[in-house]
Amino acid sequence: MQEHPDTTHLIHHPYTPPEGFEAPQPGVFKASTVYFPNAAAMRSREWKDKSGYTYGLHGTPTTYLLEERLCALEGGLQCVLVPSGLAAIANTALALLKTGDEVLIPDNAYGPNKALAEGELQHWGITHAYYDPMNPADLAARLSERTRLVWLEAPGSVTMEFPDLVALVRMCRERGVLCALDNTWGAGLAFRPFDLLGDGALGVDISVHALTKYPSGGGDVLMGSVMTRDEALHLKIKLCHMRLGLGVGAHDAEAVLRALPSIGLRYAAQDRTARELARWWLAQPQCVQLLHPAFERAPGHAHWRALCAPQGGAGQAAGLFSVLLDARYSQAQVEAFCDALQRFRIGYSWGGPVSLVVPYDLASMRSRVQIHLRPGHLVRFSMGLESAEALIADLQQALQCHLPPLPVHAPT
Ligand SMILES: Cc1ncc(COP(=O)(O)O)c(C=O)c1O
């Protein structure tokens, strides 16, 4: 039998490259194991304050760098990275809630946030209630002695209503309840969640992101973040993060670091395309309601304007919107329309290079009747980086094939 060649000298090779290498992209540091020079250093080294490295799960230069850049984007002070946007929601809930507590969630929140409350949280004796995000009085009525956390989302998922975030945050502050914003839509660009009044006086306690969307920008990475401006709050989240083992891979962190410098350009381009397509939809007789917060008659438009276009002008919005299609079409016709699209692909998520479409069954997603929504079939579109002309041509051909105009209905 042949002996294995001895590769010990390769494993313990003495060469170290010279210092001083600089290039546009930062180096990628991969580790589970991190070395200590001696046992005393192993015992004394600290990771919670990022003054050192102890184990890959607790941070590497690559993850620290991404956390710092995300804080710089949004105005946070501390941040942890987690393996998905949903993990960011779960990390927040599990760090802050215990048996007997209650969490309040907007009725139009990202669906899996509600599913977590109805599943694991409920099993562990943590109750939840859904509030109407468009009616601050409804939140006020539901806040109780047991409320420990209020979720916010602006705009809401799928139906895109923009709430009066300032009023909701003020209410949480007055009642001494923590509020966490799912700021995936705003991406740290459309408004400043830690500084809602522009004078540093009012902000959310926590901002979570699905970095999966705009920060990664490629449709090929799953990651999330939980950001705060409060050291004690951050420590609670970080310890829970550590106990749950919610680390991220170095190559995924690298992909987000690589995409981050272009986030502003991509966000603006997808915003522009979305508004062009939304304007086009307004002129189509098949559309009975357009749900895009930057359009005047959309639910919560005034709140969007106050926060995302405070100086007037076009303001900022993410590149996605929904339409309600005439209820007289059948579900099968609406799905045939989606199937016929060539540039829009059928798939979840947003913020990547390819435009996506999803038909939703709204009735199964809300706990109350949505009086601000017209009856109809809801279809959500998220913009990729294709041209608006190509996307409109795609919509046109699919409409012509499967949704012929019906007798008059004016879009709102
Ligand atoms: C508003 C919002 N928050 C969170 C998430 C969850 O992100 P992830 O897919 O990375 O878990 C999504 C995903 O669609 C989302 O739309």
Ligand as a Chemical Component Dictionary entry (heavy atoms), coordinates in Angstrom:
data_LIG
# 
_chem_comp.id                   LIG 
_chem_comp.type                 NON-POLYMER 
_chem_comp.pdbx_formal_charge   0 
_chem_comp.three_letter_code    LIG 
# 
loop_
_chem_comp_atom.comp_id 
_chem_comp_atom.atom_id 
_chem_comp_atom.alt_atom_id 
_chem_comp_atom.type_symbol 
_chem_comp_atom.charge 
_chem_comp_atom.model_Cartn_x 
_chem_comp_atom.model_Cartn_y 
_chem_comp_atom.model_Cartn_z 
_chem_comp_atom.pdbx_ordinal 
LIG C1 C1 C 0 -40.834 42.724 3.394 1  
LIG C2 C2 C 0 -40.039 41.461 3.495 2  
LIG N1 N1 N 0 -39.405 41.203 4.643 3  
LIG C3 C3 C 0 -38.685 40.076 4.802 4  
LIG C4 C4 C 0 -38.581 39.158 3.789 5  
LIG C5 C5 C 0 -37.820 37.887 4.034 6  
LIG O1 O1 O 0 -36.625 37.827 3.352 7  
LIG P1 P1 P 0 -35.915 36.434 3.062 8  
LIG O2 O2 O 0 -36.530 35.897 1.810 9  
LIG O3 O3 O 0 -34.484 36.791 2.936 10 
LIG O4 O4 O 0 -36.166 35.555 4.242 11 
LIG C6 C6 C 0 -39.211 39.400 2.572 12 
LIG C7 C7 C 0 -39.108 38.419 1.467 13 
LIG O5 O5 O 0 -39.833 38.442 0.507 14 
LIG C8 C8 C 0 -39.976 40.578 2.425 15 
LIG O6 O6 O 0 -40.640 40.837 1.291 16 
# 
loop_
_chem_comp_bond.comp_id 
_chem_comp_bond.atom_id_1 
_chem_comp_bond.atom_id_2 
_chem_comp_bond.value_order 
_chem_comp_bond.pdbx_ordinal 
LIG C1 C2 SING 1  
LIG C2 N1 SING 2  
LIG C2 C8 DOUB 3  
LIG N1 C3 DOUB 4  
LIG C3 C4 SING 5  
LIG C4 C5 SING 6  
LIG C4 C6 DOUB 7  
LIG C5 O1 SING 8  
LIG O1 P1 SING 9  
LIG P1 O2 DOUB 10 
LIG P1 O3 SING 11 
LIG P1 O4 SING 12 
LIG C6 C7 SING 13 
LIG C6 C8 SING 14 
LIG C7 O5 DOUB 15 
LIG C8 O6 SING 16 
# 
